[in-house]
Amino acid sequence: MSPFDVRSILLAKHAQHVVIVHFPIALSLASLLFDVLARRRKAPELATAAYYNLIGAAISSLVAIATGLAAWQWLLEGAKLKGNLRLHLVFALISSGMLWLLWWMRAWHRRTGQPPGAVYFAVATVMAVAIALTGHLGGILSGVVTVDP
């Protein structure tokens, strides 16, 4: 198999999910960072960057979930969800839902001209923790993170 064979790259049974999950993680954390910096420095251009990073995170979270479901079907042949795999899916759905909630909150703030408040930052912090837990569980499932019994 050639490393430049497009079919082997695009049709690998799990590779897409492993690569794509990094986009919502990075974009959501960058959005939170830009929002914090925008608030501290009173810089509207950083708030705009935060908004667009959040949109990218929300959209790419749907792609990550879709590729995760596909990997589950292909690799595990649709086996019953249990243990860490079920937790990983639950936290992924919670994380994606929170990204969309944050986008809705951020869009409302942009329409009204108000900067995000304490509630927005509290939800964003919970979202960051949910994404960290989702990623940690994914690392355990992929074998990157080992857990002693």
TAJOHU-V34735 format. One record per backbone hydrogen bond with DSSP energy under -0.5 kcal/mol. CO is the residue of the C=O (numbers start at 0). NH is the residue of the N-H. Records with the same first field share a line. If there is no record, write none. Layout:
BEGIN
CO->NH + NH
END
This chain:
BEGIN
1->4
3->5
4->8
5->9
6->10
8->11
13->17
14->18
15->19
16->20
18->21
19->22 + 23
20->24
21->25
22->26
23->27
24->28
25->29
26->30
27->31
28->32
29->33
30->34
31->35
32->36
33->37
34->38
35->39
36->40
37->41 + 42
41->43
42->45 + 46
43->47
44->48
45->49
46->50
47->51
48->52
49->53
50->54
51->55
52->56
53->57
54->58
55->59
56->60
57->61
58->61 + 62
59->63
60->64
61->65
62->66
63->67
64->68
65->69
66->70
67->71
68->72
69->73
70->74 + 75
71->75 + 77
75->78
81->84 + 85
82->86
83->87
84->88
85->89
86->90
87->91
88->92
89->93
90->94
91->95
92->96
93->97
94->98
95->99
96->100
97->101
98->102
99->103
100->104
101->105
102->106
103->107
104->108
105->109
106->110
107->111
108->112 + 113
116->120
117->121
118->122
119->123
120->124
121->125
122->126
123->127
124->128
125->129
126->130
127->131
128->132
129->133
130->134
131->135
132->136
133->137
134->138
135->139
136->140
137->141
138->142 + 143 + 144
139->142
143->145
END
